[in-house]
Amino acid sequence: MKLKAIIVDDEPIARSFLERYCQKQGSIEVMGSFPDSESALNYLTCNEIDILFLDVEMPGDTGFVLLDKLQYMPKVVLTTSKTDYAFDAFQYHVTDYLKKPIPYNRFEDSINKITESFKNTTVETNTEDIFIKTDGKFIRLSYQDILYIESMGDYVKYFTLAKHFLTHSTLKAVEEKMNPRQFLKVHRSFIVNMSKIIDIQDNTIVIDNKVIPISKALKSDVMGRINAM
Amino acid sequence: MEDNCLKFDSRLDVEFLQSIYEDDKEHALIVFNQFLKMAPTQMEEIEQNYSSGTVELFRQKIHKIKPVFSFVGLTELTNRAEILEKKCKEVSHIFEVNDLYTEFKSYYRTSYPIIENEVTRLT
């Protein structure tokens, strides 16, 4: 499956270069190219992506301001013609920092690194359980034990009755790994185990005393999946 | 560099151009044409900001065009733009960058026809 990316850069030639590189590299689907932070934010409010190629100095909000406004954090690759932003990049936990003009082999290295990080986050074993990487080791979690999964920026947290486990991933990556018959995304930040739902009221689900919001867009999916009378 | 890489005018940064385009002539033509279309407008905006004396806006425009020169093999112009951009951070009056800016413009004017020739040759 291809990783979804967007490009944010006010320089058209720089955008076209990244589009071409993504096309050539083959594992990335460019969902959109935006000339400023505002238009990118509009897209990201309604759509989830895996990789954000982001310039820093642009008219209007800078790339860092865009990162401040995001409700979740995809893998961020800064693309700028300055090296002065290295410290900020570190503080924002950006995945890579590419100095423009970007040679193709440097771009390819960056994408390989990102692709590997997605692969390494969860290792699927069979249809009954998964291994998740947390605290430097892989832990087996039975699907039956997972109550719900919550997105927390660059991380997701798996909740079971006894414990919770934090792992570096995105909800999108988790969604692709989980058994779709058992798990359902109900909100930008939540995937729930359908068999653990205690009740549904208005736009919320209760699982083990936790009230989980249902997004308006996903409400019909939720209602379509329960055996309601 | 591999033999199947595109050939470019020796006055350009051939090694870098081959590293970004390899054998992709179509892409090179798209970018070179984009450059011919956009660079004069961007240079005009830079000139306007210079004339109005707003150092920071002038610096931002220089910063923005800086990598564009490298995309067409004009690495020397990128380097000159970088020096100019850094100088802008040190000065309070636009006239203090006058010499650097004059050299930069002159280099741009002599480089532009090279790109025009390359587009004709590659087409």
Contacts between the chains, C-beta under 8 A, distances in Angstrom:
chain1	res1	chain2	res2	distance
A	10	B	64	7.1
A	11	B	64	5.9
A	11	B	67	7.3
A	11	B	68	6.6
A	12	B	34	6.6
A	12	B	38	6.9
A	13	B	31	5.9
A	13	B	34	5.2
A	13	B	35	6.8
A	13	B	38	7.1
A	13	B	68	5.4
A	13	B	71	5.5
A	14	B	67	6.5
A	14	B	68	7.6
A	14	B	71	7.9
A	16	B	30	6.7
A	16	B	31	6.8
A	16	B	34	6.9
A	17	B	20	7.6
A	17	B	31	7.1
A	17	B	71	6.7
A	20	B	24	7.5
A	20	B	27	5.3
A	24	B	24	7.7
A	57	B	60	6.7
A	57	B	63	6.0
A	57	B	64	7.3
A	81	B	63	6.7
A	81	B	66	5.1
A	81	B	67	4.3
A	82	B	63	7.3
A	100	B	67	3.8
A	100	B	70	7.7
A	101	B	16	7.6
A	101	B	20	6.6
A	101	B	67	4.8
A	101	B	70	4.1
A	101	B	71	5.4
A	101	B	78	7.7
A	102	B	20	7.8
A	103	B	16	7.4
A	103	B	19	4.8
A	103	B	20	5.8
A	104	B	19	6.7
A	104	B	20	5.8
A	104	B	22	7.0
A	105	B	19	7.1
